[in-house]
């Protein structure tokens, strides 16, 4: 009886509050009941994810896509039965991969498991054109894209790095700098954003001595200068003060507990010509290949870059194009939805600029922006990508459930948070194995698609192997859709036998 009285008093208090407050009209008009509206709104994404949506409807990743990633990461059955549930004939912009009548017959592996785990090296040598002292051929065409410690938990970074080491992939640090969590065995691409974290002088400028010292201390294979990313192109970044722990502050060289701001602009350069000077200075100081990552907006910058590289001989070793639909970071809605080209549009406009300048063969091209699925990777490689970089798909492989709470610090799986209680649920050893499984399965299925098309290596994909349905029972070749010349998109100097020997 006492509990009943307590419940009645609590409800009466809620009713009194709802009727007298003036902030929420719904609560004022519908006391108690109105709260359910806000609760349902708060858990709406989770309810839709599991109950309401069909297999292809959820965004940014559909239920089918998530299921494939999770099953691949857990080494469970990732096949789908009873045929496609896509409305293929009436689907607009639907990709069709045209298999060959006589598929390629690869050398017989010792066993199926060995074949699935075998890395697939990149067709080009990174840093080969400029003959960097530490040039190398990346061992995997699939690698992990930029996600910073700070945005992601230390346990998540450890899982990603260990998983990359196990699967022979490169791991991009993100702009937050190199932390001890990145030192788990994988080769690193050290990303330098506008804050130059880890190589930051007291005045916020780039310190080449610090950069060279860190390169010697950690397993850094390449340097990436970030111009912009898909999540918030042209805006810069913010790590909320609540996420700036003492450890993160020490790594980045910033005050603890204070919002960490990455400005929209670089202090080290402000033109393509100055950028190339900085690239060459970094390469000289470290011996490493140096690349740039950017989302695509106006094209004048890219034309200027190609012209300067042709005229002066200076140059970047690789270019990563990030789609405006990509990006793990939290951002204003208008930037996420309307700023920067989607990957397919942006890449297909930038690549021809360098192809026409005779530079496409010299540069390693990478792509990112929802490319973590075999058919998307194939299309990216047919457009000219030598490597595919994955971020959110890698997060899903280590446990992300697409709760879309990244900006709150309350990620329920411990991936995108610094909350110690939430992070404790993420076991880096177990999740590392899952990432390695996902990467190996992803690579293996891309290789299988290449073989089905009669190709020995995925770098041999061209747009002629792809067809795009128009939703009206018609189609066009991908080459026609993207207006590519016949020789664009495939490295002409690929030594297939050499690559196959490296695979073996």
Secondary structure, DSSP 8 states (H G I E B T S, - for coil): -HHHHHHHHHHHHHHHHHHH--S-HHHHHSTTHHHHHHHHHHTHHHHIIIIIS-TTT-SSS-HHHHHHHHHHHTT------SS--S--TT-EEEEEE---SS-------S-HHHHHH-----SS-BTTTTT-TT-B--S-SEEE----BTTB-HHHHHHHHHHHHHHT-EEE--TT---GGG-SS-EEEEEE-TT-TTSB-TTSSB-HHHHHHHHHHTTEEEEEEES--SSSTTT-EEE-GGG--HHHHHHHTS-TTS-EEE-SS-SS-SSHHHHHHHHHHHHHHH--EEEEEEE---SHHHHHHHHHHHHHS---SEEEEE-TT--SS---HHHHHHSS--HHHHHHHHHHHHHHTT-TTTSEEEEESS--SHHHHHHHHHHT-SEEEESHHHHHHTT------TTTT--TTSSS---HHHHTT--HHHHHHHHHHHHHHHHHHHHHHHHHTT-SSGGG--GGGEEEEESSS-EEEHHHHHT--TTTTS-TT--HHHHHHHH-
